[in-house]
Amino acid sequence: MATTTWHRTPADSKTLPRMYPPDLRPLLQSLLSALVDLDFAYERECEKLDRGLADNEVRLWALEDLRQQHHTQRESIIQQLAILEDRIRHTMN
């Protein structure tokens, strides 16, 4: 049995059901949680670098390196979410 959650669509403000198969829901929650954790850790590390490095050139280099690492890790999770989205669509049809 699928789990139903409710959301509002910004375009028409009607409340519509969104259903996820229960066997896929834990994976969806895990991936979304990993994405939030990754973004939070990235922001925290950026703030540390901003506060902790006096040399502007070194700080910019470190921030760019951190940004590239974040992007690579984030893309991996986004790809997994896209695969899961396809699985959800397939099971809902």
C-alpha positions as CSV (number, residue, x, y, z in Angstrom):
1,M,0.0,0.0,0.0
2,A,1.4,3.4,-0.9
3,T,1.8,6.2,1.6
4,T,0.0,9.4,0.8
5,T,1.3,12.9,1.6
6,W,-0.3,16.1,0.7
7,H,1.3,19.2,-0.9
8,R,0.2,22.4,-2.4
9,T,1.2,23.3,-5.9
10,P,2.4,26.8,-6.3
11,A,0.8,27.3,-9.7
12,D,-2.8,26.7,-8.7
13,S,-2.8,26.3,-4.9
14,K,-4.9,23.1,-5.1
15,T,-4.1,20.4,-2.6
16,L,-3.1,17.2,-4.4
17,P,-2.0,13.8,-3.1
18,R,1.5,12.6,-3.6
19,M,2.0,8.9,-3.2
20,Y,5.2,7.0,-2.6
21,P,5.5,3.2,-2.5
22,P,6.3,2.2,1.1
23,D,9.3,0.1,0.1
24,L,10.9,3.2,-1.6
25,R,10.1,5.7,1.0
26,P,13.0,4.9,3.4
27,L,15.5,5.3,0.5
28,L,13.9,8.6,-0.5
29,Q,14.1,9.9,3.0
30,S,17.7,8.7,3.4
31,L,18.8,10.5,0.1
32,L,17.0,13.7,1.0
33,S,18.5,13.6,4.5
34,A,22.0,13.0,3.0
35,L,21.5,16.0,0.7
36,V,20.5,18.3,3.6
37,D,23.4,17.1,5.7
38,L,25.8,17.6,2.8
39,D,24.6,21.2,2.2
40,F,24.6,22.1,5.9
41,A,28.2,20.8,6.2
42,Y,29.3,22.7,3.2
43,E,27.8,26.0,4.5
44,R,29.5,25.4,7.9
45,E,32.9,24.7,6.3
46,C,32.5,27.8,4.1
47,E,31.9,29.9,7.2
48,K,34.9,28.4,9.0
49,L,37.1,29.2,6.0
50,D,35.8,32.8,5.9
51,R,36.5,33.3,9.5
52,G,39.7,31.3,9.8
53,L,41.8,32.3,6.9
54,A,43.3,35.8,6.8
55,D,45.1,35.3,3.5
56,N,42.5,36.2,0.8
57,E,44.2,34.2,-2.0
58,V,44.4,31.1,0.2
59,R,40.9,31.5,1.3
60,L,39.6,31.8,-2.2
61,W,41.5,28.7,-3.3
62,A,40.2,26.7,-0.3
63,L,36.6,27.8,-0.9
64,E,36.8,26.8,-4.6
65,D,38.3,23.4,-3.7
66,L,35.5,23.0,-1.1
67,R,32.9,24.1,-3.7
68,Q,34.1,21.5,-6.2
69,Q,34.0,18.7,-3.6
70,H,30.5,19.7,-2.6
71,H,29.3,19.8,-6.2
72,T,30.7,16.3,-6.9
73,Q,29.2,14.8,-3.8
74,R,25.9,16.6,-4.4
75,E,25.7,15.5,-8.0
76,S,26.0,11.9,-6.9
77,I,23.0,12.2,-4.6
78,I,21.0,14.1,-7.2
79,Q,21.7,11.3,-9.7
80,Q,20.5,8.7,-7.1
81,L,17.3,10.8,-6.5
82,A,16.7,10.9,-10.3
83,I,17.0,7.1,-10.5
84,L,14.6,6.7,-7.5
85,E,12.2,9.2,-9.1
86,D,12.1,7.0,-12.3
87,R,11.5,3.9,-10.1
88,I,8.6,5.7,-8.3
89,R,7.1,6.8,-11.6
90,H,7.4,3.3,-12.9
91,T,5.6,1.7,-9.9
92,M,2.9,4.4,-10.0
93,N,1.9,3.6,-13.6
